[in-house]
């Protein structure tokens, strides 16, 4: 599934290529004890720069919660987008998410019922 950067940008998602500073690198090493390297770096950047972390990874969400970081998931982003999108596009996007990305939120996800209604 390809992601349209323009669509994400219109939803307020910013794309910035950046190098980690020394504090971020140190945090990433600590976080990498619990999550994969990419999630660890994302958590470190979110922590130091006071940004939300976007992840569906259970371990990363657990670390974010322990670190008191704002966290968002795929469904949070899709719900925000759905308020301005054509309902048939939302349904198709949720179906594609389930089928093409093999994404099914956990039963405990706060937006699981919304996802189920959409698919």
C-alpha atoms as an extended CHARMM CRD file, in Angstrom:
* protein
*
       119  EXT
         1         1  UNK       CA              0.0000000000        0.0000000000        0.0000000000  PROA      1               0.0000000000
         2         2  UNK       CA              1.4880000000        3.3530000000       -0.9310000000  PROA      2               0.0000000000
         3         3  UNK       CA              1.0100000000        6.4040000000        1.2340000000  PROA      3               0.0000000000
         4         4  UNK       CA              0.1210000000        9.7180000000       -0.3380000000  PROA      4               0.0000000000
         5         5  UNK       CA              2.3500000000       12.2450000000        1.4470000000  PROA      5               0.0000000000
         6         6  UNK       CA              0.0640000000       15.0910000000        0.3170000000  PROA      6               0.0000000000
         7         7  UNK       CA             -2.9060000000       13.4410000000        1.9980000000  PROA      7               0.0000000000
         8         8  UNK       CA             -0.9580000000       12.9540000000        5.2070000000  PROA      8               0.0000000000
         9         9  UNK       CA              0.3120000000       16.5200000000        5.0360000000  PROA      9               0.0000000000
        10        10  UNK       CA             -3.2740000000       17.7560000000        4.6990000000  PROA      10              0.0000000000
        11        11  UNK       CA             -4.0440000000       15.8380000000        7.9070000000  PROA      11              0.0000000000
        12        12  UNK       CA             -1.2960000000       17.7180000000        9.7100000000  PROA      12              0.0000000000
        13        13  UNK       CA              1.4270000000       15.0700000000        9.4580000000  PROA      13              0.0000000000
        14        14  UNK       CA              4.8510000000       16.5870000000        8.8400000000  PROA      14              0.0000000000
        15        15  UNK       CA              7.7380000000       14.7830000000        7.1840000000  PROA      15              0.0000000000
        16        16  UNK       CA             11.1630000000       15.9080000000        8.2640000000  PROA      16              0.0000000000
        17        17  UNK       CA             14.4210000000       14.1130000000        7.6780000000  PROA      17              0.0000000000
        18        18  UNK       CA             16.6520000000       14.7020000000       10.6510000000  PROA      18              0.0000000000
        19        19  UNK       CA             19.6980000000       13.4160000000       12.4780000000  PROA      19              0.0000000000
        20        20  UNK       CA             19.3980000000       12.3810000000       16.1000000000  PROA      20              0.0000000000
        21        21  UNK       CA             21.2270000000       14.5680000000       18.5950000000  PROA      21              0.0000000000
        22        22  UNK       CA             23.2620000000       13.0730000000       21.4390000000  PROA      22              0.0000000000
        23        23  UNK       CA             20.3370000000       12.9860000000       23.9090000000  PROA      23              0.0000000000
        24        24  UNK       CA             18.1350000000       11.2960000000       21.3070000000  PROA      24              0.0000000000
        25        25  UNK       CA             20.8330000000        8.7460000000       20.5160000000  PROA      25              0.0000000000
        26        26  UNK       CA             21.2630000000        7.8990000000       24.2020000000  PROA      26              0.0000000000
        27        27  UNK       CA             17.5010000000        7.4960000000       24.6490000000  PROA      27              0.0000000000
        28        28  UNK       CA             17.2480000000        5.4090000000       21.4720000000  PROA      28              0.0000000000
        29        29  UNK       CA             19.8620000000        3.0090000000       22.8270000000  PROA      29              0.0000000000
        30        30  UNK       CA             17.8940000000        2.6970000000       26.0810000000  PROA      30              0.0000000000
        31        31  UNK       CA             14.5780000000        2.2200000000       24.2650000000  PROA      31              0.0000000000
        32        32  UNK       CA             16.1270000000       -0.3580000000       21.9150000000  PROA      32              0.0000000000
        33        33  UNK       CA             16.2990000000       -2.7300000000       24.8800000000  PROA      33              0.0000000000
        34        34  UNK       CA             12.4840000000       -2.9610000000       24.6270000000  PROA      34              0.0000000000
        35        35  UNK       CA             11.6130000000       -2.1970000000       20.9880000000  PROA      35              0.0000000000
        36        36  UNK       CA             13.1850000000       -2.4240000000       17.5240000000  PROA      36              0.0000000000
        37        37  UNK       CA             15.6750000000        0.2310000000       16.4140000000  PROA      37              0.0000000000
        38        38  UNK       CA             13.2290000000        2.2180000000       14.2740000000  PROA      38              0.0000000000
        39        39  UNK       CA             10.6380000000        2.4160000000       17.0430000000  PROA      39              0.0000000000
        40        40  UNK       CA             13.3850000000        3.2830000000       19.5500000000  PROA      40              0.0000000000
        41        41  UNK       CA             14.5600000000        6.2110000000       17.4190000000  PROA      41              0.0000000000
        42        42  UNK       CA             10.9980000000        7.4390000000       16.8950000000  PROA      42              0.0000000000
        43        43  UNK       CA             10.3500000000        7.2690000000       20.6470000000  PROA      43              0.0000000000
        44        44  UNK       CA             13.5770000000        9.1320000000       21.3910000000  PROA      44              0.0000000000
        45        45  UNK       CA             12.7590000000       11.9280000000       18.9360000000  PROA      45              0.0000000000
        46        46  UNK       CA              9.2150000000       12.2000000000       20.3080000000  PROA      46              0.0000000000
        47        47  UNK       CA             10.5200000000       12.3460000000       23.8620000000  PROA      47              0.0000000000
        48        48  UNK       CA             13.2160000000       14.9710000000       23.3440000000  PROA      48              0.0000000000
        49        49  UNK       CA             11.2300000000       17.1310000000       20.9210000000  PROA      49              0.0000000000
        50        50  UNK       CA              7.9090000000       16.8490000000       22.7660000000  PROA      50              0.0000000000
        51        51  UNK       CA              6.1530000000       15.3110000000       19.7560000000  PROA      51              0.0000000000
        52        52  UNK       CA              3.5430000000       12.5660000000       19.6000000000  PROA      52              0.0000000000
        53        53  UNK       CA              4.6460000000        9.0780000000       18.6280000000  PROA      53              0.0000000000
        54        54  UNK       CA              2.7150000000        7.3820000000       15.8330000000  PROA      54              0.0000000000
        55        55  UNK       CA              2.9100000000        3.6240000000       16.2370000000  PROA      55              0.0000000000
        56        56  UNK       CA              0.8010000000        0.4820000000       16.3020000000  PROA      56              0.0000000000
        57        57  UNK       CA              3.5930000000       -1.5460000000       17.8710000000  PROA      57              0.0000000000
        58        58  UNK       CA              2.4480000000       -2.8760000000       21.2550000000  PROA      58              0.0000000000
        59        59  UNK       CA              5.8900000000       -2.6450000000       22.8420000000  PROA      59              0.0000000000
        60        60  UNK       CA              6.4250000000        0.8990000000       21.5430000000  PROA      60              0.0000000000
        61        61  UNK       CA              3.0200000000        1.9720000000       22.8550000000  PROA      61              0.0000000000
        62        62  UNK       CA              3.9290000000        0.4820000000       26.2540000000  PROA      62              0.0000000000
        63        63  UNK       CA              7.2350000000        2.4290000000       26.3190000000  PROA      63              0.0000000000
        64        64  UNK       CA              5.4650000000        5.6130000000       25.1970000000  PROA      64              0.0000000000
        65        65  UNK       CA              2.9440000000        5.1930000000       27.9860000000  PROA      65              0.0000000000
        66        66  UNK       CA              5.6830000000        4.6670000000       30.5990000000  PROA      66              0.0000000000
        67        67  UNK       CA              7.4910000000        7.7530000000       29.2950000000  PROA      67              0.0000000000
        68        68  UNK       CA              4.2230000000        9.7370000000       29.3100000000  PROA      68              0.0000000000
        69        69  UNK       CA              4.5030000000       10.4950000000       25.5960000000  PROA      69              0.0000000000
        70        70  UNK       CA              1.5050000000       11.4610000000       23.4980000000  PROA      70              0.0000000000
        71        71  UNK       CA              0.7720000000        8.5230000000       21.2570000000  PROA      71              0.0000000000
        72        72  UNK       CA             -1.3360000000        8.0720000000       18.1630000000  PROA      72              0.0000000000
        73        73  UNK       CA             -2.1400000000        4.9940000000       16.1140000000  PROA      73              0.0000000000
        74        74  UNK       CA             -3.0750000000        4.3230000000       12.5250000000  PROA      74              0.0000000000
        75        75  UNK       CA             -6.7430000000        4.4040000000       13.4640000000  PROA      75              0.0000000000
        76        76  UNK       CA             -6.3730000000        7.7460000000       15.2590000000  PROA      76              0.0000000000
        77        77  UNK       CA             -4.9470000000        9.2100000000       12.0570000000  PROA      77              0.0000000000
        78        78  UNK       CA             -7.6230000000        7.5860000000        9.9020000000  PROA      78              0.0000000000
        79        79  UNK       CA            -10.4220000000        8.7810000000       12.1700000000  PROA      79              0.0000000000
        80        80  UNK       CA             -9.1290000000       12.3540000000       11.9190000000  PROA      80              0.0000000000
        81        81  UNK       CA             -8.9740000000       12.0320000000        8.1200000000  PROA      81              0.0000000000
        82        82  UNK       CA            -12.4480000000       10.4640000000        7.9440000000  PROA      82              0.0000000000
        83        83  UNK       CA            -14.1240000000       13.6130000000        9.2370000000  PROA      83              0.0000000000
        84        84  UNK       CA            -13.3620000000       15.3510000000        5.9310000000  PROA      84              0.0000000000
        85        85  UNK       CA            -13.3290000000       12.3890000000        3.5450000000  PROA      85              0.0000000000
        86        86  UNK       CA            -16.0590000000       10.8290000000        1.4630000000  PROA      86              0.0000000000
        87        87  UNK       CA            -17.5650000000        7.9370000000        3.4950000000  PROA      87              0.0000000000
        88        88  UNK       CA            -17.0470000000        5.4690000000        0.6430000000  PROA      88              0.0000000000
        89        89  UNK       CA            -13.3320000000        6.3960000000        0.5780000000  PROA      89              0.0000000000
        90        90  UNK       CA            -13.1040000000        5.7930000000        4.3170000000  PROA      90              0.0000000000
        91        91  UNK       CA            -14.7080000000        2.3680000000        3.9600000000  PROA      91              0.0000000000
        92        92  UNK       CA            -12.3730000000        1.4710000000        1.1030000000  PROA      92              0.0000000000
        93        93  UNK       CA             -9.3280000000        2.7170000000        3.0320000000  PROA      93              0.0000000000
        94        94  UNK       CA            -10.2690000000        0.6090000000        6.0650000000  PROA      94              0.0000000000
        95        95  UNK       CA            -10.8490000000       -2.4440000000        3.8630000000  PROA      95              0.0000000000
        96        96  UNK       CA             -7.4870000000       -1.8750000000        2.1590000000  PROA      96              0.0000000000
        97        97  UNK       CA             -5.8140000000       -1.4540000000        5.5300000000  PROA      97              0.0000000000
        98        98  UNK       CA             -7.2020000000       -4.7880000000        6.6950000000  PROA      98              0.0000000000
        99        99  UNK       CA             -6.6120000000       -6.6650000000        3.4380000000  PROA      99              0.0000000000
       100       100  UNK       CA             -3.4420000000       -5.1530000000        1.9670000000  PROA      100             0.0000000000
       101       101  UNK       CA             -1.6020000000       -4.1710000000        5.1310000000  PROA      101             0.0000000000
       102       102  UNK       CA             -2.9640000000       -7.1240000000        7.1240000000  PROA      102             0.0000000000
       103       103  UNK       CA             -3.9230000000       -4.6610000000        9.8520000000  PROA      103             0.0000000000
       104       104  UNK       CA             -6.5070000000       -5.6180000000       12.4270000000  PROA      104             0.0000000000
       105       105  UNK       CA             -6.4540000000       -3.5760000000       15.6370000000  PROA      105             0.0000000000
       106       106  UNK       CA             -6.4560000000       -5.4240000000       18.9240000000  PROA      106             0.0000000000
       107       107  UNK       CA             -9.7950000000       -5.9470000000       20.6250000000  PROA      107             0.0000000000
       108       108  UNK       CA             -8.6310000000       -3.5300000000       23.3410000000  PROA      108             0.0000000000
       109       109  UNK       CA             -7.9520000000       -0.6930000000       20.8810000000  PROA      109             0.0000000000
       110       110  UNK       CA            -10.2850000000        2.2190000000       21.7400000000  PROA      110             0.0000000000
       111       111  UNK       CA            -11.2340000000        2.5960000000       18.0500000000  PROA      111             0.0000000000
       112       112  UNK       CA            -11.7870000000       -1.1210000000       17.3240000000  PROA      112             0.0000000000
       113       113  UNK       CA            -15.5810000000       -0.7240000000       17.1850000000  PROA      113             0.0000000000
       114       114  UNK       CA            -15.2170000000        2.1740000000       14.7220000000  PROA      114             0.0000000000
       115       115  UNK       CA            -12.8820000000        0.0310000000       12.5810000000  PROA      115             0.0000000000
       116       116  UNK       CA            -15.3060000000       -2.9200000000       12.6540000000  PROA      116             0.0000000000
       117       117  UNK       CA            -18.2300000000       -0.7010000000       11.5840000000  PROA      117             0.0000000000
       118       118  UNK       CA            -16.1370000000        0.6220000000        8.7000000000  PROA      118             0.0000000000
       119       119  UNK       CA            -15.1780000000       -2.7570000000        7.3120000000  PROA      119             0.0000000000
